[in-house]
């Protein structure tokens, strides 16, 4: 059986660590995977780039898998093949998609995803920007805003279409000098960039966009069943509901009967079930956890911990998060 893994995200990293002895090919635009949970720490200056990356090339080699560096252009289901951006094709008997999502950013903003492009653009710009806007106040936007404020001399404004955040997060933003514009949806970003929010027009040196998650456009064109947004619709075994030879996990997938947030916390757990089911035989169901621990980094080596209505904060929470993150990355550097 020819097994094709498209994308080197959290779930497929777990699959590569667990699967052995199969005809396995991984397709990824890069020979590494950047771990989203440590990206704010890199921006703040706590980590080197190598600290926050999984070596997909080494991981594939230890799994006996072939690594193809390329970008997927189309999934041709009727032919059982994938077409890459360079025109080459790869055939499969069973395929798995772990392609993540992209930020639905206007052209004048710097999208936080894909991370590789964001990191390159950020490294080119960070020493010259004095005024930065971050659009979107989910966990990613809050962490990036505080990381930029801590790691640079730039002033940072965080735009949110939501009401004021939880008290601990609001205080952390204030301590870092981040100006919070709550209940202020951004309607456009014009050249400059100039951020347009209602009647307000404010110029910045850089506008970072973290708001919303959009699917890769070719997913809807593939013929796979998708949800209203265009993410692959899967059953509880992480199989496409329309094409059972195709699996999907992580942000690019939506569980039909148990939708849950698009977050790395869930994608990692997808990986264990996915690895089992891709082997063949009796399939296992994925059951999303009802609650997830959130550890929100706050610029400095300081974090907020949240669990099922409970919260606390301090340097100890950052050390806790740091140990979890480093241990997770280290788990992919050696064989199982």
C-alpha angles and dihedrals in degrees: 000000000000109000118195122194114198112200132012100239131140096285096048091048087059091047092052090051092053108034121083135164099028134113094258131172125181120202116199134154089226137035089234140047120226112221109229094206092065099039095094089051089054092050090049091051100249096115139040117232092253089055093065100043134088114217101233092180092057092041092051092047092053089049091051089242129143115240118211115190105214147105122254114239101174144357108223100197099177090058095039093235145111124226117212128210091257091058097254121128136215124201124215144181092201127016133193125198122209099155102139122216136276131235112255091230129163116242095257094056130077108240116221088221136095087043095209093059091043093052093049093049092044093052090051093049108032099088095052104039116099100169123040132182121202114197117205127039102213117120092283094051095045093049094045093048092054092042092054092046091050098041099045141032092244123120111239130209119191117205118203132178088202131082118263113309126241114303096252092052092046090052092047091052090050093049089053092050094245113155107224119210101189122186087019110121116196111233099183146354113217128194112292082045099271116176115218116203114164108305092343122102114182127174121223137177090232136008115203114200120209099149119121133350122251127191124239104270097234092063092075090045093052096078093244115135109259138183122250092279095049102258117139111268112224137178126235090280089058091248123137108261089223103037114031093191088068123072128188135191142169124028095338091064135070120199105229096212101029112031113186138172118296097244138136089241089069096036092060090055091047086062096065093051092042093053090052095047096045089060089066128230122087110003125229125221123235115225114191114231111252094223133026131197113241120203110185117194115221107204098267122057088288130106145182119232120206129183127166096325095323120109139175136163144203146105087291089064091054091050088050091051091045092054092048093048096045092047091051093050092045090054089071097049096076136036121273 
